[in-house]
Amino acid sequence: MIPPLTPTFEAALRDVHARGPRFRIAAAKRLVDPPLERRAEAVAGLLTLTNDAVGAVREAAYEAIGELGAHEALFGLLEAFDDGHVGARQAAVLAAGRVAPNETAEAIEALLEDERPEMRFSAVWTLSRIGNARPERLSILLKDPDEEVRLLAVECMGELDAKGQVEAIAALLEDRSDRVRFAAANALAALGDSRGASTLRAALHGNRAFDAAIGLGDLKDQASLEDLTALARRRFRSPILRAAAARALVKLDDPLGVRVIRNILRSWRIEARQYAVQLVGELRLIALLPDLARALRRSDDTEQPVYEATLEQLAPQSAEARALLASVRRTNHPG
């Protein structure tokens, strides 16, 4: 079925009461971006849609309320944690976190012990996104019976620098799920613990090679040097994957890493080029500043923020980087 065209704001207000649910869903998506002076009408329309008989419509309404930041709907969002439609109640949790992160943190954290696995998952996801996740609370989910919940919980541990949970994370290296075992190895690497290194090395030859290379680089794992070198040299592999291997080589003090990143700065693929630019900043590769400047001259406007961020990282160490940064800022932020 062909989806309806995006309605005008006026049409979206009317379509809140349309007969077809797909039109009501389209209305919810349009009401996310009302004219400033008509925000109250958009909120009223979305509140109407939260009472829709169709779960998918309620889900779209809760998503829109979160994007709009409609605090007026907060009470209804909290009640919707028990919505009969799984997608709707998950959307309500995320929306509540977006609308009022501090006010709802306790209610969302309580869902970590909910009997419904999708709500435990939604709680972890939302708390991590709003910055209210506490490693000691999330740790109860490292033994969750649901694979997806365990997976998300252990992924968050690495992001949260949860050094106090390394033993619980290491236990997951024996998990029955291959995905969870790999996520545990990655989390441990991010925390500076090498117990999952062999799991990461094995993954260098599969579809998880990018994440494995990042983890092994963080660990400065000498045992993976040969495999990382081979990966960085494979010209017909993804340049982003080769860049991740090169990052690890730089951390291992292998000069090949810098050479590979220099080559990828010249890539015609914008996403690969931007990743290489980020690595120049992350790894403080002052030697690549002339290459960075040449790439900057050939870049388009959409790439400028990446270059600016990298130059900010290099500026404390290089007068040339400071001068180039000043030039970029004059261009990007005139006046």
C-alpha positions, 0 to 999 in steps of 0.5 A, spaced: 500 500 500 502 506 498 503 511 504 499 517 504 503 524 502 505 528 508 499 532 510 500 540 511 499 542 518 491 544 517 490 537 514 494 533 519 489 536 524 483 534 520 486 527 519 487 526 527 479 524 526 480 520 519 477 514 518 483 510 515 489 509 521 494 510 516 492 517 515 492 518 523 499 515 523 501 520 518 497 526 522 501 524 528 508 524 524 506 531 521 504 534 528 511 533 531 513 540 527 507 545 528 508 552 527 510 555 533 504 559 534 500 553 533 504 548 538 498 547 543 493 545 537 499 540 535 499 537 542 491 537 543 491 533 536 496 528 539 493 527 545 487 525 541 491 520 538 493 517 544 486 515 545 486 511 538 483 504 538 489 502 534 495 501 537 500 503 531 496 510 531 497 510 539 505 508 538 506 514 533 502 519 537 507 517 543 513 518 539 511 524 536 510 527 543 517 525 545 520 529 539 515 535 540 517 535 548 510 535 550 510 536 557 503 536 557 502 529 556 507 526 561 501 523 566 498 520 560 505 517 558 506 514 565 499 511 564 501 508 557 507 504 560 501 499 561 498 500 554 495 494 551 500 494 544 507 493 545 510 498 541 505 503 544 508 502 551 515 502 549 514 508 545 511 511 551 517 509 555 522 513 551 517 519 550 517 520 557 524 520 558 525 525 553 519 529 555 521 529 563 528 525 564 529 527 571 522 527 573 521 520 570 527 517 571 525 513 578 518 510 574 523 508 568 528 505 573 522 501 576 521 498 569 528 494 570 524 489 574 518 489 570 516 482 568 515 484 561 522 483 557 520 489 552 519 493 558 526 492 561 529 493 554 525 499 553 528 502 560 535 500 559 535 503 552 531 510 555 535 511 561 542 510 557 539 515 552 537 520 557 543 519 561 540 517 568 543 509 567 546 507 573 551 501 572 549 498 579 542 498 577 543 495 570 547 490 573 541 486 575 540 485 567 546 482 566 543 475 568 536 477 565 533 471 562 532 475 555 537 475 550 536 482 548 535 485 555 542 482 557 545 484 550 543 491 551 545 491 558 552 489 557 553 494 551 551 499 556 556 497 561 562 499 556 559 506 555 558 507 562 565 506 564 562 501 569 569 498 572 565 496 578 561 491 574 567 487 570 566 481 574 559 480 572 561 482 565 566 477 564 561 472 566 558 473 560 564 471 556 560 464 557 553 466 555 549 461 551 548 467 546 554 468 541 552 475 541 552 476 548 559 473 549 562 478 543 558 484 547 561 482 553 568 482 550 567 489 547 565 492 554 571 489 557 575 492 552 572 498 553 574 498 560 581 496 559 580 488 561 583 483 556 579 477 558 575 477 552 581 479 547 581 472 544 573 472 542 575 479 539 581 476 535 576 470 532 571 476 530 576 479 526 575 474 520 567 475 520 562 481 520 564 483 527 571 485 525 570 493 525 568 492 533 573 487 534 578 491 531 576 497 535 576 493 542 583 490 540 586 497 539 583 499 546 587 493 549 593 494 545 593 487 543 600 485 541 597 478 539 592 481 534 598 485 530 598 480 524 591 479 523 590 487 524 596 488 519 592 484 514 586 487 515 588 494 514 592 492 507 586 489 504 584 494 499 578 491 497 575 491 504 571 496 506 575 503 507 572 504 514 573 497 516 581 498 514 581 505 518 578 501 524 584 496 523 589 502 522 586 505 528 588 499 532 595 499 529 597 506 531 595 504 538 600 498 537 605 503 535 605 500 528 607 506 522 602 502 517 596 505 521 598 512 520 599 510 512 593 507 512 589 513 515 593 518 510 590 514 504 583 514 507 583 521 508 583 521 500 577 516 499 572 518 495 567 515 500 565 521 504 563 516 510 570 513 510 573 520 509 570 523 515 571 517 519 579 518 517 578 525 519 575 523 526 581 518 527 586 524 526 583 528 532 582 522 536 589 519 535 592 526 535 596 525 529 599 531 528 603 528 522 597 528 518 595 535 518 597 537 511 593 531 509 587 533 513 588 540 510 588 538 503 582 534 504 578 540 508 579 544 501 576 538 497 570 537 502 563 540 502 559 544 507 556 538 510 563 535 512 565 542 516 563 540 523 567 533 523 573 537 521 572 543 526 571 538 531 578 534 529 582 541 529 579 543 536 583 536 538 589 538 535 589 545 536 593 545 543 599 541 540 599 545 534 600 552 532 598 550 524 592 546 527 590 553 531 590 557 525 587 552 520 581 552 526 580 559 526 580 559 518 574 554 518 571 558 524 571 564 520 568 561 514 563 557 518 561 562 523 561 569 520 560 574 524 
